[in-house]
């Protein structure tokens, strides 16, 4: 694993973080502004995190997923929703999201290693990327629901008007996440991430190849210039003799 930090890596990570912040907090573009429940917004966040982990590496993915959790925690105090009280607890909003970057990266690397001997683009590139995306979505949903159940399973909630409600609302939230959010997030990430990953990877390979060719041409020119300088120097010495 390459742990060397470069200016390019810092810049790229900053772009991912900026995208997450913009999608979370910008008016008319924020997390809850897409559709009721923020399902489409959640898909975009997960797509960004998955691409960060698959394209940039483990720690960029973990930083982005953790930042997403922090933004979700802050957003729960800014915008009221039925689930806001749940994500006001950092154990529900931040902790589960930390592990998204880990699950995406290691699942992607595992399946990429398993299929590396295949010549087909689907098995070698598309499928590992899709499975990495699926691992991230499953990790997010499973950990959020688990910690939600552990933290609020037996707690009655008080509304502003003094009314109490408990297990019924939690069951509704659980059902909404499992029936609506999870399938949309899973399908969206599986469909969006692989082609984007493939396109960016292909572009980077072409860019690297072009830089390599440019470096070779530059070296050849420098060698020719050195030879010409040497030849001119030898001719000058002959003339002096």
C-alpha positions in Angstrom: 0.0 0.0 0.0 1.4 3.3 -1.1 1.3 5.8 1.8 3.2 8.6 0.1 1.2 11.9 0.2 1.6 14.1 -2.8 0.2 17.5 -3.7 -1.9 15.9 -6.4 -3.4 13.4 -3.8 -4.2 16.2 -1.4 -5.9 18.2 -4.2 -7.9 15.3 -5.4 -9.1 14.4 -1.9 -10.1 18.1 -1.4 -12.2 18.0 -4.5 -14.1 14.9 -3.2 -14.6 16.6 0.1 -15.8 19.8 -1.5 -18.4 17.8 -3.6 -19.7 16.1 -0.4 -20.0 19.5 1.4 -21.7 21.2 -1.6 -24.2 18.3 -2.0 -25.0 18.4 1.7 -25.3 22.1 2.5 -25.8 24.1 -0.6 -29.4 25.6 -0.8 -31.7 23.9 -3.3 -29.0 21.3 -3.8 -28.6 20.0 -0.2 -29.0 16.4 1.0 -32.8 16.7 1.6 -33.6 18.8 -1.5 -33.5 16.0 -4.1 -36.5 13.9 -3.2 -38.4 13.3 0.1 -36.1 11.2 2.3 -33.0 12.3 0.5 -32.6 9.0 -1.3 -31.2 10.4 -4.5 -28.8 12.6 -2.4 -27.6 9.5 -0.5 -26.9 7.8 -3.8 -24.7 10.6 -4.9 -22.8 10.7 -1.6 -22.1 7.0 -1.8 -21.0 7.2 -5.4 -18.5 9.9 -4.5 -17.2 7.8 -1.5 -16.9 4.6 -3.6 -15.1 6.3 -6.4 -12.7 7.9 -3.9 -11.9 4.6 -2.4 -11.6 2.7 -5.7 -9.7 5.4 -7.7 -7.6 7.1 -5.0 -7.0 4.4 -2.4 -7.9 3.4 1.1 -7.2 6.5 3.1 -8.9 8.9 0.6 -12.0 6.7 0.8 -11.9 6.6 4.6 -11.5 10.4 4.8 -14.4 11.0 2.5 -16.7 8.5 4.2 -15.8 10.0 7.6 -16.4 13.5 6.3 -19.8 12.4 5.0 -20.6 11.2 8.5 -19.6 14.5 10.0 -21.6 16.5 7.5 -24.6 14.2 8.2 -24.2 14.9 11.9 -24.1 18.7 11.3 -27.0 18.5 8.9 -29.2 16.8 11.4 -29.1 20.0 13.5 -29.7 22.3 10.5 -32.6 20.5 8.7 -35.3 18.8 10.7 -36.6 15.5 9.4 -38.2 12.4 11.0 -34.8 10.8 11.3 -32.9 13.9 12.4 -32.8 12.9 16.1 -31.1 9.6 15.1 -28.3 11.2 13.3 -27.8 13.8 16.0 -26.0 10.9 17.8 -22.5 10.7 16.3 -22.6 6.9 17.0 -25.3 6.7 14.3 -24.2 9.5 11.9 -20.4 9.3 12.0 -19.2 5.9 13.3 -21.0 3.7 10.7 -19.8 5.9 7.8 -16.1 5.5 8.8 -16.2 1.9 7.7 -17.7 2.5 4.3 -14.2 3.5 2.9 -12.7 0.3 4.4 -15.3 -2.0 3.0 -15.3 -0.5 -0.4 -11.5 -0.6 -0.8 -10.9 -4.1 0.5 -13.9 -5.6 -1.4 -12.8 -3.9 -4.6 -9.2 -5.1 -4.1 -10.3 -8.6 -3.3 -12.4 -9.1 -6.3 -10.0 -7.3 -8.6 -7.3 -9.8 -7.4 -9.6 -12.7 -7.9 -10.5 -11.7 -11.5 -7.1 -10.2 -12.6 -6.3 -13.2 -14.8 -9.5 -12.7 -16.9 -9.1 -10.9 -20.1 -12.6 -9.6 -20.3 -13.3 -6.0 -19.3 -16.4 -7.0 -17.3 -14.8 -9.5 -15.0 -11.5 -7.6 -14.6 -12.8 -4.0 -14.2 -16.6 -3.6 -14.1 -17.6 -6.4 -11.7 -15.0 -5.6 -9.0 -16.0 -2.0 -9.1 -19.7 -2.9 -8.8 -19.1 -5.3 -5.9 -17.0 -2.7 -4.1 -19.9 -0.3 -4.5 -22.3 -2.9 -3.2 -20.1 -3.6 -0.2 -20.1 0.1 0.7 -23.9 0.4 0.5 -24.5 -2.7 2.5 -22.0 -1.6 5.2 -23.6 1.8 5.5 -27.2 0.4 5.8 -26.3 -2.5 8.0 -24.3 -0.4 10.5 -26.7 2.5 10.6 -29.7 0.2 11.3 -27.8 -1.9 13.8 -26.6 1.1 15.9 -30.0 2.8 15.5 -31.7 -0.3 16.9 -29.2 -0.6 19.8 -29.5 3.1 20.6 -33.2 3.7 20.2 -34.9 0.3 20.2 -36.5 0.7 23.6 -36.7 4.5 23.8 -40.0 6.5 23.6 -39.6 9.7 21.7 -41.1 13.0 22.8 -42.5 15.5 20.2 -42.6 19.2 20.7 -46.3 19.0 21.7 -45.5 16.5 24.4 -46.9 13.4 22.5 -44.9 10.2 22.8 -44.2 7.6 20.2 -41.7 4.8 20.2 -41.4 1.5 18.4 -44.0 2.3 15.7 -42.0 5.2 14.4 -38.7 3.3 14.6 -40.3 0.4 12.7 -41.5 2.9 10.0 -37.9 4.3 9.8 -36.4 0.8 9.5 -39.0 -0.2 6.9 -38.4 3.0 4.8 -34.6 2.5 4.8 -34.9 -1.2 3.9 -37.7 -0.9 1.4 -37.0 2.4 -0.3 -33.5 3.8 0.5 -31.4 0.6 0.4 -32.6 -0.8 -3.0 -32.3 2.6 -4.6 -28.8 3.2 -3.1 -27.6 -0.3 -4.0 -28.9 -0.2 -7.6 -27.8 3.4 -8.2 -24.2 2.8 -7.0 -24.0 -0.5 -9.0 -25.1 1.2 -12.2 -23.3 4.5 -11.8 -19.9 3.7 -10.2 -18.5 1.0 -12.7 -18.8 3.1 -15.9 -17.5 6.2 -14.2 -14.6 4.2 -12.6 -13.8 2.7 -16.0 -13.8 6.0 -17.9 -11.6 7.8 -15.3 -9.2 4.8 -15.1 -8.9 4.7 -18.9 -8.3 8.4 -19.1 -5.6 8.2 -16.4 -3.9 5.3 -18.3 -3.9 7.4 -21.5 -2.6 10.4 -19.6 0.2 8.3 -18.0 1.2 6.8 -21.3 1.2 10.3 -22.9 3.4 11.6 -20.1 5.7 8.6 -20.5 6.0 9.2 -24.3 6.6 12.9 -23.7 9.4 12.1 -21.2 11.0 9.7 -23.7 10.9 12.3 -26.4 12.3 14.9 -24.1 15.2 12.6 -23.1 15.9 11.9 -26.8 16.0 15.6 -27.5 18.3 16.2 -24.6 20.5 13.4 -25.7 20.6 14.8 -29.3 21.4 18.3 -27.9 24.2 16.8 -25.8 25.6 15.0 -28.8 25.5 18.1 -30.9 27.2 20.1 -28.2 29.9 17.5 -27.8 30.4 17.3 -31.6 30.6 21.1 -31.8 33.2 21.1 -29.0 35.3 18.5 -30.7 35.1 20.4 -34.0 36.2 23.5 -32.2 39.2 21.8 -30.6 40.2 20.3 -34.1 40.1 23.8 -35.6 42.3 25.2 -32.8 44.8 22.4 -33.5 
